[in-house]
Amino acid sequence: MPLSSQAKALLDMVYRVGAPRFHELSVDQARHSFRKLQWAFGLPSPAVAATVEVAMTRVDGSTLNARLYRPLESSRDDELPLLIYFHGGGWCVGDLESYDVLCRQLANGSGCAVLSIDYRLAPENPFPAAVEDAIFSIEWAAEQAQRLGIDRGCIALGGDSAGGNLSIVGALLAHERASVAIRFMFLVYPSTEIASDRPSRQLFGQGYLLDGESLEWFYGHYLPAGNDEDWRASPMRAPSLAGLPPILLVTAECDPLADDCMAFAERVRAEGGEIEHVAVDGVVHGFITLGQFFPEATHAVDRITAGLRRAVRP
């Protein structure tokens, strides 16, 4: 299927004005550009019952920040299922603010509390800092269930792009350590393998927003040591994917990561896992937070929240 009219309009706009791509920017400029994109094309912020800034204290005394959302339908004393969300942005850009609207949508649509994690970013904190923050936040949330007002037996994970990668790795580590039982996971065009020569990398590597050079820019900052064989960076290299919870996978058709996502889904099924695939035609990587521009984003969020409700609020 060709690009949707909205995707084509967005790309025409970006490339017509000669907007610099991520790999042409400094890290600070890239972060600012990413925020501007979300603010320009994201939906208005929906009301929720409450938001709370959360500081998770590590053993060394440092803190990892997060934001907890309670859905509009909930009351203060409700014990809620929890979705832990890891934002996208190539492990280098993105933050709590740029994902605030999406997390509000997820909370209200699913009836879950949502804990959005402000994990450490590269290049200031390269791999494996984000992975360490992911598993720490999962285990911390389970330990602090009463404080957070959540049911530790109903914890789900979710994330887009780099955040999808962290969700997969966090779930595998939690299973390996037998620390937290993850009930469900949704992944939106996750990064599953750093080094890949699958056809979509070339087919959509130029002119589809996430250019090949930008991918290399993100990977280079996240993995300055070049250790892309480590399964915690490339979960397709994990010895086993059999410990993953049921998964809802959302992919964008015109995305250089599309074939990597499909290969991941095939391997999950081959190892006995449960995975549902929602392919969104005609859109590009990054569409999920651009709901003002892409009507497909709202439809995808509805599919995700319906899946969450079925999995954690039967």
Order of alpha helices (4+ residues) and beta strands (2+ residues): alpha-alpha-beta-beta-beta-alpha-beta-alpha-alpha-beta-alpha-beta-alpha-alpha-beta-alpha-beta-alpha
